[in-house]
């Protein structure tokens, strides 16, 4: 049986050539014994090892690595570090077996990624880097659109009804998720950039401190991220339920349900996220920042309810389209027009109900062809990162009530500004006081034209996005059926 030597660096792992040289440059090999020289394999420093034995060290602490396990390196009977296969000496440093160090999720990921050629694996990694840039751009655009939409919904009193309250809660959940994602992505990019700039040949760089490598803070960030995602799905479910009831239920008392919506939208995700976080913490232990937690079976504590929301919303969508088709047939419109309006209504409801997230829940095709992985990757990350923009655009910027309220406010502002800055002419009547009986005509606003323009919007958009004609800005709009 082959001997296994445990190195003296188990408790303090050398992670650079510099420290390796300092520790072993004066090491004295006993005379008459055959040893493999000390070496550094770009990750760990390996001490001189007796020929015919296998050295082992604690695995380094890194993402997807279990630091409680060991890495191995074989020294041949003739005093040389062996390669990947016994009797093969590919380089003076030999080959280090880090396979036992990987977590099961990381090991499965590597096997799928390198199922084909190594060149194909590198191309897939490049695609993953580019999609991260796409995500940062998409989330930035979505964050801007969502914040503008929230400002509009909160500013105009005519938009304060239960339907827009539900929209606002959904937008807030999406904003929290987007802010956390952007913070983590930018933090990772800064740390990675700083490490690559200061990395010298033969030296394994020490990472700059950030969220990604700070214990507790990193885990807490991902817990809050998953809570925000779960809350987003729950508010998408409430959006689908509310719209379905408004269209299909004959008598629907919406005012009595808003408090229940609030409990379900923000309270239920607390229970689910807490259960997942406790289970994951017990499973991962000291693993670095729970890397790969979305690859474990425990993640279905969150993904299961989210998938259930998508299924329910899809059923709501089918029933809404059915009712819409019935109403269109009763209006004696042509069959082609009926199909066109039904398709438009379905497309405009897909992002609001979260059905586009179904693509993100499918497993990444790492073991497939490069073009298949690229198609999945770009489609998935485009839909998820720009989802906030699509929802804000369809349900705020194109909303008839929002357009009327904004146009009315802008027209009043412009008319008052024009009246305030109108220069007085020097005439014989410039000193005459204007009384209440001879008030000059006020500037005519274009509110009526804005109302007529908003009414000319497509019926499908009013059916999906509008509840009623808006009241004047001074009084809240009454709740009516869609």
C-alpha positions as CSV (number, residue, x, y, z in Angstrom):
1,X,0.0,0.0,0.0
2,X,1.3,3.4,-1.0
3,X,2.3,5.8,1.8
4,X,0.5,9.1,2.1
5,X,2.4,12.0,3.7
6,X,0.6,15.0,5.2
7,X,2.4,18.2,4.6
8,X,3.1,20.8,7.3
9,X,1.0,23.3,5.6
10,X,-2.4,21.9,6.4
11,X,-3.2,24.7,8.8
12,X,-1.5,27.4,6.9
13,X,-1.6,26.9,3.1
14,X,1.0,28.6,1.0
15,X,-0.7,30.3,-1.9
16,X,2.2,32.0,-3.7
17,X,5.6,31.2,-5.1
18,X,7.1,33.8,-2.9
19,X,6.1,32.2,0.4
20,X,7.0,28.8,-1.0
21,X,10.5,29.9,-1.7
22,X,10.9,31.5,1.7
23,X,9.8,28.3,3.4
24,X,11.7,25.7,1.5
25,X,14.8,27.3,0.0
26,X,16.9,26.2,3.0
27,X,15.2,22.8,3.4
28,X,17.8,20.1,4.0
29,X,17.0,16.7,2.3
30,X,18.4,13.7,4.4
31,X,21.4,12.1,2.7
32,X,20.7,8.7,1.1
33,X,17.0,9.4,0.6
34,X,15.3,10.1,-2.7
35,X,12.9,13.0,-2.7
36,X,10.8,15.1,-5.1
37,X,11.8,18.7,-5.0
38,X,9.5,21.3,-3.5
39,X,7.2,22.9,-6.1
40,X,4.4,25.4,-6.6
41,X,1.6,24.4,-8.9
42,X,0.1,27.9,-9.1
43,X,-2.4,27.1,-6.4
44,X,-0.6,25.4,-3.5
45,X,3.0,25.0,-2.4
46,X,4.2,21.4,-2.1
47,X,7.1,20.5,0.1
48,X,9.9,18.0,-0.7
49,X,8.3,14.6,-0.7
50,X,9.8,11.2,-0.2
51,X,9.9,9.1,-3.4
52,X,7.1,6.6,-3.8
53,X,4.7,8.5,-1.6
54,X,1.7,10.7,-2.1
55,X,1.5,14.1,-0.5
56,X,-1.8,15.7,0.5
57,X,-2.9,19.1,1.6
58,X,-6.1,20.8,2.6
59,X,-8.0,22.2,-0.3
60,X,-7.8,26.0,-0.8
61,X,-10.8,28.1,0.2
62,X,-12.5,29.2,-3.0
63,X,-15.9,29.1,-4.7
64,X,-17.1,25.6,-5.4
65,X,-14.3,24.1,-3.2
66,X,-14.7,22.2,0.0
67,X,-11.8,23.3,2.3
68,X,-12.3,20.3,4.6
69,X,-11.2,17.9,1.9
70,X,-7.7,17.2,0.5
71,X,-5.8,17.6,-2.7
72,X,-3.2,15.0,-3.7
73,X,0.2,14.9,-5.5
74,X,2.2,11.8,-6.3
75,X,5.9,11.4,-6.2
76,X,7.3,8.6,-8.3
77,X,9.8,6.0,-7.1
78,X,12.5,7.8,-9.0
79,X,12.0,11.1,-7.3
80,X,9.9,12.9,-9.9
81,X,6.4,14.4,-9.7
82,X,4.0,12.3,-11.8
83,X,1.6,13.6,-14.4
84,X,-2.1,12.9,-14.7
85,X,-1.4,9.2,-15.5
86,X,1.1,7.0,-13.7
87,X,4.5,6.9,-15.4
88,X,3.8,10.1,-17.4
89,X,6.0,13.1,-16.6
90,X,4.6,16.1,-18.5
91,X,6.3,18.8,-16.5
92,X,8.7,19.2,-13.6
93,X,5.8,20.4,-11.4
94,X,3.7,17.3,-12.2
95,X,0.0,17.1,-11.8
96,X,-2.1,17.8,-8.7
97,X,-5.4,16.0,-8.2
98,X,-7.9,18.7,-7.1
99,X,-10.9,16.6,-8.1
100,X,-11.8,15.6,-4.5
101,X,-11.8,19.3,-3.5
102,X,-14.8,20.2,-5.7
103,X,-18.3,20.2,-4.3
104,X,-20.7,17.8,-6.0
105,X,-22.5,20.6,-7.8
106,X,-19.2,22.1,-9.0
107,X,-17.9,18.7,-10.2
108,X,-21.1,18.1,-12.2
109,X,-20.8,21.6,-13.7
110,X,-17.2,21.0,-14.8
111,X,-18.1,17.6,-16.3
112,X,-20.9,19.1,-18.4
113,X,-18.8,22.0,-19.5
114,X,-15.9,19.9,-20.6
115,X,-18.1,17.1,-22.1
116,X,-16.9,18.2,-25.6
117,X,-13.6,19.8,-26.6
118,X,-11.6,22.2,-24.5
119,X,-11.9,24.9,-27.1
120,X,-15.7,24.6,-27.0
121,X,-15.6,25.0,-23.2
122,X,-13.5,28.2,-23.6
123,X,-16.0,29.6,-26.1
124,X,-18.9,28.9,-23.6
125,X,-17.0,30.6,-20.8
126,X,-16.5,33.7,-23.1
127,X,-20.3,33.7,-23.9
128,X,-21.0,33.6,-20.1
129,X,-18.7,36.7,-19.6
130,X,-20.5,38.6,-22.4
131,X,-23.9,37.8,-21.0
132,X,-22.8,39.3,-17.7
133,X,-22.3,42.6,-19.5
134,X,-25.7,42.2,-21.1
135,X,-27.2,41.7,-17.7
136,X,-25.6,44.8,-16.2
137,X,-26.9,46.9,-19.1
138,X,-30.4,45.3,-18.9
139,X,-30.7,45.7,-15.2
140,X,-29.5,49.3,-15.3
141,X,-32.2,50.1,-18.0
142,X,-34.8,48.3,-16.0
143,X,-33.9,50.1,-12.7
144,X,-34.2,53.5,-14.4
145,X,-37.6,52.6,-16.0
146,X,-39.0,51.2,-12.7
147,X,-37.9,54.2,-10.6
148,X,-39.6,56.6,-13.1
149,X,-42.7,54.5,-13.0
150,X,-42.8,54.5,-9.2
151,X,-42.4,58.2,-9.2
152,X,-45.3,58.6,-11.6
153,X,-47.6,56.3,-9.7
154,X,-46.8,58.0,-6.4
155,X,-47.1,61.6,-7.7
156,X,-50.5,61.6,-9.4
157,X,-53.5,61.2,-7.1
158,X,-55.6,60.2,-10.0
159,X,-53.6,57.0,-10.3
160,X,-54.1,55.9,-6.7
161,X,-56.3,52.8,-6.8
162,X,-55.9,49.1,-6.0
163,X,-54.7,48.2,-9.4
164,X,-51.8,50.7,-9.4
165,X,-51.0,49.8,-5.7
166,X,-50.4,46.2,-6.8
167,X,-48.3,47.6,-9.7
168,X,-46.2,49.6,-7.2
169,X,-45.6,46.6,-4.9
170,X,-44.4,44.6,-7.9
171,X,-42.2,47.4,-9.0
172,X,-40.7,47.8,-5.5
173,X,-39.9,44.1,-5.3
174,X,-38.2,44.3,-8.7
175,X,-36.2,47.4,-7.8
176,X,-34.9,45.6,-4.6
177,X,-33.8,42.6,-6.7
178,X,-32.2,44.7,-9.4
179,X,-30.3,46.9,-7.0
180,X,-28.9,43.8,-5.2
181,X,-27.9,42.2,-8.4
182,X,-26.2,45.2,-9.8
183,X,-24.3,45.7,-6.5
184,X,-23.1,42.1,-6.5
185,X,-22.1,42.2,-10.2
186,X,-20.2,45.5,-9.9
187,X,-18.5,44.3,-6.7
188,X,-17.4,41.1,-8.5
189,X,-16.2,43.0,-11.5
190,X,-14.2,45.5,-9.4
191,X,-12.6,42.6,-7.4
192,X,-11.8,40.6,-10.5
193,X,-10.3,43.7,-12.2
194,X,-8.2,44.6,-9.3
195,X,-6.8,41.1,-8.9
196,X,-5.9,40.8,-12.6
197,X,-4.1,44.2,-12.5
198,X,-1.9,43.4,-9.6
199,X,-1.2,39.8,-10.5
200,X,2.5,39.1,-11.2
201,X,4.0,36.0,-12.9
202,X,4.4,33.2,-10.4
203,X,2.3,34.9,-7.7
204,X,-1.2,34.1,-6.8
205,X,-2.8,37.4,-6.2
206,X,-4.6,38.2,-2.9
207,X,-8.1,39.4,-3.7
208,X,-9.3,42.8,-2.7
209,X,-11.9,42.7,0.0
210,X,-15.5,43.1,-1.1
211,X,-19.0,41.7,-0.7
212,X,-18.2,38.6,-2.6
213,X,-15.5,37.5,-0.3
214,X,-16.8,38.8,3.0
215,X,-18.4,36.1,5.2
216,X,-21.9,36.7,6.5
217,X,-22.3,39.8,4.3
218,X,-22.1,37.8,1.1
219,X,-24.6,35.2,2.4
220,X,-27.0,37.9,3.7
221,X,-26.9,39.6,0.3
222,X,-28.0,36.4,-1.5
223,X,-30.7,35.7,1.1
224,X,-32.1,39.2,0.5
225,X,-31.8,38.7,-3.2
226,X,-33.8,35.5,-3.1
227,X,-36.4,37.1,-0.9
228,X,-36.9,39.9,-3.4
229,X,-37.2,37.4,-6.2
230,X,-39.7,35.4,-4.3
231,X,-41.7,38.5,-3.5
232,X,-41.6,39.5,-7.1
233,X,-43.1,36.2,-8.1
234,X,-45.8,36.5,-5.4
235,X,-46.8,39.9,-6.6
236,X,-46.9,38.6,-10.2
237,X,-49.3,35.9,-8.9
238,X,-51.4,38.7,-7.3
239,X,-51.4,40.6,-10.6
240,X,-52.7,37.6,-12.4
241,X,-55.3,36.8,-9.7
242,X,-56.5,40.4,-9.6
243,X,-56.8,40.8,-13.3
244,X,-58.5,37.4,-13.7
245,X,-61.1,38.3,-11.0
246,X,-61.8,41.7,-12.5
247,X,-62.5,40.2,-15.9
248,X,-64.2,37.0,-15.1
249,X,-65.9,37.4,-11.7
250,X,-69.3,39.0,-11.8
251,X,-69.2,40.5,-8.3
252,X,-65.7,41.3,-7.0
253,X,-65.2,43.3,-3.8
254,X,-61.6,44.4,-4.4
255,X,-61.2,46.8,-1.5
256,X,-61.6,44.0,1.1
257,X,-58.8,41.9,-0.5
258,X,-55.9,44.4,-0.6
259,X,-54.7,43.7,2.9
260,X,-54.7,39.9,2.1
261,X,-52.6,40.7,-1.0
262,X,-50.1,42.6,1.1
263,X,-49.7,39.7,3.5
264,X,-49.3,37.2,0.7
265,X,-47.0,39.4,-1.4
266,X,-44.5,40.3,1.4
267,X,-45.2,37.8,4.2
268,X,-45.2,34.5,2.4
269,X,-41.7,35.1,0.9
270,X,-40.4,35.6,4.4
271,X,-41.4,32.1,5.4
272,X,-40.1,30.4,2.2
273,X,-36.8,32.3,2.2
274,X,-36.2,31.6,5.9
275,X,-36.8,27.9,5.4
276,X,-34.4,27.8,2.4
277,X,-31.7,29.9,4.1
278,X,-31.7,27.8,7.3
279,X,-31.5,24.6,5.2
280,X,-28.8,25.9,2.9
281,X,-26.7,27.2,5.9
282,X,-26.8,23.7,7.5
283,X,-25.9,22.1,4.2
284,X,-23.0,24.4,3.2
285,X,-21.5,25.2,6.5
286,X,-18.2,27.0,5.9
287,X,-18.4,26.9,2.1
288,X,-17.5,30.2,0.6
289,X,-20.6,32.3,0.1
290,X,-22.8,29.3,-0.7
291,X,-21.5,29.2,-4.2
292,X,-23.6,27.0,-6.4
293,X,-26.6,27.0,-4.1
294,X,-28.9,27.3,-7.1
295,X,-27.7,23.9,-8.3
296,X,-28.7,22.0,-5.2
297,X,-32.0,20.2,-4.6
298,X,-32.7,22.5,-1.6
299,X,-33.1,25.5,-4.0
300,X,-36.5,24.0,-5.0
301,X,-37.8,25.2,-1.6
302,X,-37.9,28.6,-3.5
303,X,-38.1,27.4,-7.1
304,X,-41.1,25.1,-6.5
305,X,-43.5,27.9,-5.4
306,X,-42.1,30.2,-8.1
307,X,-42.8,27.5,-10.7
308,X,-46.3,27.1,-9.2
309,X,-46.9,30.8,-9.7
310,X,-46.0,30.6,-13.3
311,X,-48.3,27.6,-13.9
312,X,-51.3,29.4,-12.1
313,X,-50.7,32.6,-14.0
314,X,-50.6,30.7,-17.3
315,X,-54.0,29.2,-16.4
316,X,-55.2,32.7,-15.6
317,X,-53.9,33.9,-18.9
318,X,-55.8,31.2,-20.8
319,X,-59.0,32.0,-19.1
320,X,-58.6,35.7,-19.7
321,X,-58.0,35.1,-23.4
322,X,-61.1,32.9,-23.5
323,X,-63.2,35.6,-22.0
324,X,-61.7,38.2,-24.3
325,X,-62.4,36.0,-27.4
326,X,-66.0,35.6,-26.3
327,X,-66.5,39.3,-25.8
328,X,-64.9,40.0,-29.2
329,X,-67.3,37.5,-30.9
330,X,-70.2,39.3,-29.3
331,X,-69.0,42.6,-30.7
332,X,-69.3,41.0,-34.2
333,X,-65.7,41.8,-35.2
334,X,-64.0,39.8,-37.9
335,X,-62.3,36.5,-37.0
336,X,-58.8,37.8,-38.1
337,X,-59.3,40.9,-35.9
338,X,-60.3,38.7,-33.0
339,X,-57.2,36.6,-33.3
340,X,-55.0,39.6,-33.6
341,X,-56.4,41.3,-30.4
342,X,-56.2,38.0,-28.5
343,X,-52.6,37.5,-29.4
344,X,-51.8,41.1,-28.5
345,X,-53.4,40.7,-25.1
346,X,-51.5,37.5,-24.5
347,X,-48.1,39.0,-25.4
348,X,-48.7,42.1,-23.3
349,X,-49.6,40.0,-20.3
350,X,-46.6,37.5,-20.5
351,X,-44.0,39.7,-18.7
352,X,-46.5,41.0,-16.1
353,X,-47.5,37.4,-15.1
354,X,-43.9,36.2,-15.0
355,X,-44.3,33.5,-17.6
356,X,-41.1,34.6,-19.4
357,X,-39.2,33.5,-16.3
358,X,-39.9,29.9,-17.3
359,X,-36.9,30.0,-19.6
360,X,-34.6,30.9,-16.7
361,X,-35.7,27.9,-14.8
362,X,-34.6,25.5,-17.4
363,X,-31.2,23.9,-17.0
364,X,-28.3,25.5,-18.9
365,X,-27.3,23.3,-21.9
366,X,-23.6,23.2,-21.0
367,X,-23.1,19.8,-22.6
368,X,-24.7,20.8,-25.9
369,X,-23.3,22.5,-28.9
370,X,-21.9,26.1,-28.6
371,X,-24.8,27.7,-30.6
372,X,-27.4,26.0,-28.4
373,X,-25.7,27.3,-25.3
374,X,-25.4,30.8,-26.8
375,X,-29.0,30.8,-27.8
376,X,-30.2,29.8,-24.3
377,X,-27.8,32.1,-22.6
378,X,-28.5,35.3,-24.5
379,X,-32.3,34.7,-24.6
380,X,-32.5,33.9,-20.9
381,X,-30.4,36.8,-19.6
382,X,-32.0,39.3,-22.0
383,X,-35.5,38.4,-20.8
384,X,-34.6,38.4,-17.1
385,X,-32.5,41.6,-17.2
386,X,-34.9,43.7,-19.3
387,X,-38.1,42.3,-17.7
388,X,-38.4,45.4,-15.5
389,X,-38.2,47.7,-18.5
390,X,-40.8,45.7,-20.4
391,X,-43.3,45.8,-17.5
392,X,-42.7,49.5,-16.8
393,X,-43.1,50.3,-20.5
394,X,-46.3,48.4,-21.0
395,X,-48.1,49.1,-17.7
396,X,-46.9,52.6,-17.0
397,X,-45.5,54.5,-20.1
398,X,-48.2,53.1,-22.4
399,X,-51.0,53.1,-19.9
400,X,-53.8,55.4,-21.0
401,X,-54.5,56.8,-17.5
402,X,-50.8,57.5,-17.0
403,X,-50.5,59.3,-20.3
404,X,-53.6,61.5,-19.6
405,X,-52.4,62.4,-16.1
406,X,-48.8,63.2,-17.3
407,X,-50.0,65.2,-20.4
408,X,-52.5,67.2,-18.3
409,X,-49.9,68.0,-15.8
410,X,-47.4,69.1,-18.5
411,X,-50.0,71.2,-20.3
412,X,-51.0,73.0,-17.2
413,X,-47.3,73.6,-16.3
414,X,-46.6,75.0,-19.8
415,X,-49.7,77.2,-19.9
416,X,-48.9,78.7,-16.4
417,X,-45.3,79.2,-17.4
418,X,-46.3,80.8,-20.7
419,X,-48.8,83.1,-18.9
420,X,-46.2,84.0,-16.2
421,X,-43.5,85.0,-18.7
422,X,-45.7,86.8,-21.3
423,X,-44.1,90.3,-21.7
424,X,-46.4,93.3,-21.3
425,X,-46.7,95.7,-24.2
426,X,-46.2,99.5,-23.7
427,X,-49.6,100.9,-24.6
428,X,-52.2,103.3,-23.3
429,X,-54.0,100.5,-21.6
430,X,-50.9,99.1,-19.7
431,X,-51.8,100.9,-16.5
432,X,-55.5,99.8,-16.5
433,X,-56.4,97.4,-13.6
434,X,-58.2,94.3,-14.7
435,X,-61.1,93.5,-12.5
436,X,-63.1,90.3,-12.0
437,X,-65.6,91.5,-14.6
438,X,-63.1,91.9,-17.4
439,X,-60.7,89.0,-16.8
440,X,-58.7,88.2,-20.0
441,X,-59.3,84.9,-21.6
442,X,-57.2,82.1,-20.0
443,X,-54.8,80.1,-22.2
444,X,-56.6,77.2,-23.7
445,X,-55.0,73.9,-22.7
446,X,-54.9,70.8,-24.8
447,X,-56.4,68.5,-22.2
448,X,-59.4,67.7,-24.4
449,X,-57.1,66.6,-27.3
450,X,-55.1,64.5,-24.9
451,X,-58.3,62.7,-23.7
452,X,-59.3,62.0,-27.3
453,X,-55.8,60.7,-28.1
454,X,-55.8,58.4,-25.1
455,X,-59.3,57.1,-26.0
456,X,-58.0,56.2,-29.5
457,X,-55.5,53.6,-28.1
458,X,-56.1,50.0,-29.0
459,X,-58.9,48.2,-27.1
460,X,-56.6,45.4,-26.1
461,X,-54.3,47.8,-24.2
462,X,-57.3,49.3,-22.3
463,X,-58.5,45.9,-21.5
464,X,-55.2,44.8,-20.0
465,X,-53.8,48.0,-18.6
466,X,-56.7,50.3,-17.8
467,X,-59.5,50.1,-15.3
468,X,-61.5,53.3,-15.9
469,X,-61.3,56.8,-17.1
470,X,-59.2,58.8,-14.7
471,X,-60.7,61.4,-12.4
472,X,-59.2,64.9,-12.0
473,X,-55.9,64.9,-10.3
474,X,-57.3,66.4,-7.1
475,X,-59.5,63.3,-6.3
476,X,-58.6,59.6,-6.4
477,X,-60.0,57.6,-9.3
478,X,-62.9,55.4,-8.4
479,X,-62.4,51.6,-8.8
480,X,-64.3,50.1,-11.7
481,X,-64.2,46.8,-13.5
482,X,-61.8,46.2,-16.5
